[in-house]
Amino acid sequence: MGKPLPGVDAVIVKRVADGAAEVIAAPGVQGCSRGRGGSMHLFDAATRFYGGNAIVGGALPMAVGCALAQKMQQRGELTACFFGEGAVAEGEFHESMNLAELWKVPALFLCENNLYAMGTALERSEADTNLVEKAASYRVPGKSVDGMDVIAVMEAAQEAAQFVRGGGGPYFLEFRTYRFRAHSMFDAELYRSKTEVERWKQHCPIAGFVKRATAAGWLAAGDSEAIEAEVAREVERAVAFAEAGTWEPVAELTRDVYTARSPS
């Protein structure tokens, strides 16, 4: 899946759609989870990517546990936990904020607020829509940032990571962003208008960054197109690798389901 992030002990996310060998060749043994992860349960210990979680809010207590282990082992690293604003309504969010601050674990909570979770507007599910205040109610410091601004996100993340690695305890970052597409192929998007979506597309973070980087001289003519072409080739290579994958033998279907050792 790649190389581990420097200075990051663990990365835990809500859901993922990465790892073509897992998603396309579901039974392929070449997948990072041997084809058993699908699009939500990828796991790769070598890169310290400790999995996606299909349960809303399920990643939060796992992140607290990873961060606690990292603190006890005095690694000087942090655990980054990504989740959507829909998870804030779950009990795990409140339990995790409380324990993270109580134990002062090095956890960086990264909330991607796309305003609608799976399909419910934030103001229809939360009496208080100020997510930073919710974290602050457990004395977890935090900040809200424009998630459509690449530079703002980078600077806020660097500041938060420095706070956590410096022994300040957990930190909460809210990225105010937007989902251009439907949540899934079954989502009719009846909760928002097409006009609203088109309005938000005018704030596309990629297009905005390319424009800013070109104006600042960070990107030369043709650089953006070259990057997009390389990304397309990388995706094609991943798909080809997945389609050429080996199906798992029937004899191994119970692998990792039952332990090989009998209880004494």
N, C-alpha and C positions, 0 to 999 in steps of 0.2 A: 504493500500500500504506500510505501515511501519511507522516509527517514523520520525518526522521532524529533519532535520540536525541542530545541535546546532549552534547558532550564525548566522543562515541563515534565512533571512526574507522571501525569495521567491526563488523558482527554476522554471525557464521557459526554455523549450527546443524546438528544431525545430520539431522533430518527435519522437514518442515513440512507442515501441511494447511491452508494459508491461501491466500487469493487466489482467490476464486470463479471469476473469469474464466479462471484456469488449470485449476482442477480440474473445473469443470462443462463449460465450453465449451472443451475441450482444444484444438481447432484455432483458437480465436478470437484474432485479432490484437490485441485490446484487452488481453489478459493481460500481466502484467508481464514474462513471458518469451515473449510472442507465442504463448501456447498450447503451448509446448514443454516447460514445466516439470512438468506434472502436479502431484502432491501433494508431491513431494520435492525438486524442483530449481528452486524459485523463486529469482529474482535480480532485484534492483532497485537499480541503482547510484545513482539519485537519492536514495534514503533510506539509502545505505551498507549495504544488506542484501546481503551477498555470497554469498547462496545457502544452500540446504539441501543436504545430501549424503546419498544413500541408502547409501553405504558406511559401515559401522560404523567409527568412528574417523577417517574421511576428512577431517573438518573440522579436526582438530587441527593437522596440519602447515600447512594453509592459513592458519589463524589466526596461527601463528608467522610466516609470511611476511608477512602483512598488518601485523602488529605491528612487524616488522623495518623494513618500508618506512616506517611511521609514525614510528619512532624516527629513522631516517636523515633524514627530512624535517622533523624537529623540530616536529611538530604539537602536541605536548602533549596528545594524546588517547590512547585505548586501544582495543584490540580485544577484544570480548566473544565468547567461544566456548562455546556450549551443547552438551552431549553427555550421553549416559546412561552408567550405570556399566558397561554391557556393553563400552563402548569401552576401558575400562581394561585389558582383557585383550589388546588389540591392540598390536602393535609400534609403531604410530604414536603411541600415548600416551607410551611411554617415550622414543622419539626426540624427540617434541615437548617434553616436560618438560625433557629434557637441553639441547636447543638454546635453549629459552626462557630458562632460567636462565643458561646459558653466555653468551648474548648480552645478557642483561638486557632483554629486550623487554617492552613494556607490554601484556602479554596477561593477560586475566582469564579463567581457566578455570572454567566453571560446570557442575558435574556433578550431574545429576538422578538420584539413586539411588532407583529405585522397587523395588529388591530382586530383581526378576525379569528385567531386561532385556527380551528378547522372550518368554522363557518358561523361563529357567533361573535357579534361585535362586542368589544371589551366593555362598553358601557351597559350592555345587556346582561353581563355576567358578574361584574364587579361593582360594588357600591362605591368603592374608592378606586379610581383608575390611576392614581399616582403610585406606580410600582416601586419607585425609589423610597417612598415613604413607608411602604409595607416592609421593606428590608430594614429601614431605619427603626421601625418599631421593635426590632430585635437587636438594635444597636449595631447593625451591620452598615457601615458607610457605603455610599453608592453615588452614582452619577447617571444622568440620562443624556444620551448623545444622538445626533442625527445619524442614523444607520445607513443613510443613502450617501453619506460623505465619507469616502475612503480614508482621507487624511484624518478627519475627525475621529473616526473609529480607531485608526492606528495609534494616534496620540493618546486617546483615552485608555486604550488597552495597555499601552506601555506604562502609563501613569499608575493604573490599577495593579499591574503585575509588580511594579516596583514597590508599591505599598504592601502587597501580600508577601513578597519575598523578603521584605525588610522586617518581617515579624509582626506586622500590624494586625494580622488575623484575616478573616474573610472580607471580600469586597464584592459589591453588586453593581453590574453595569447593565443598563437598559439601552438597547439599540432600537430606536424608533424607525421602523422600516416598513416595507410593504411587499406583498406577494402578488406578482403580476398574473400568475396563472392560477387555475383551480387547484384546490387542495389535492384532488385525485381525479381520476377519470370518471368517477361517479358524482362529482361535485357540479351541480347545475349553477352554482354561484348566484342564487336568488337573494343573497344577503347584501349585494352591492351592485351598483350600476356600471355599465360599460364605460360611461362617461368618467366615472371616478377612477376606474382603472387606467384609462388613457391619460388622465390628468397626472396620475402618479408616475406613469412611464416617462413623463417629461423630466423626472428626477432620477432617472436610471443611474445607479452609482458607477457602472462601468463607463458609460458614455460621458458622464460628468468628469470622471477622473482622467479619461483620455484627453478630453478638451483641456483640462487644467494642466496636465503633464506636458502636453504639446506646447501650450502657451509659455510654460516655464522652461522649456527646453529639455525636459527630462526624456521626452520621446522625440525621435527624429522622424522625418517623413517616411512612411512605410513600416515603421516599427510595430504599430498597432496591428496592421494586417499580417505581419510576419508572426506575431505572437498568436493571433487567432488561428493561423494556418498550422502552427506547431501544436496547438491545443487540439485541433481537429485530427491531426495525425496521431497524437497520443491516444485519443479516444478510439480511433480506428484500430490501433495496435492492441488496446485493451479488449475490444470486442473480438478481434481475431484470436487473441489468447484464450478468451473465454469459450468461444465456439469450438476451439480445438481441444478443449479440456477433456479429461478422462472421467467417465462415469464411475461413481463409487460402486465397488462390488457388492452384490446382494449380501454376501457373508458379513459385511461390515455395517449393516444398517443399524445394529444395536450398539455400535461403538459410541462411547460417551453417554449412553443412556443408562446402562447398568455398570456398576463397578466390577472390576475383574477380581477383586478380593472378596472372600466370604467373611462375614463377621465372626470374630472369635468368641 
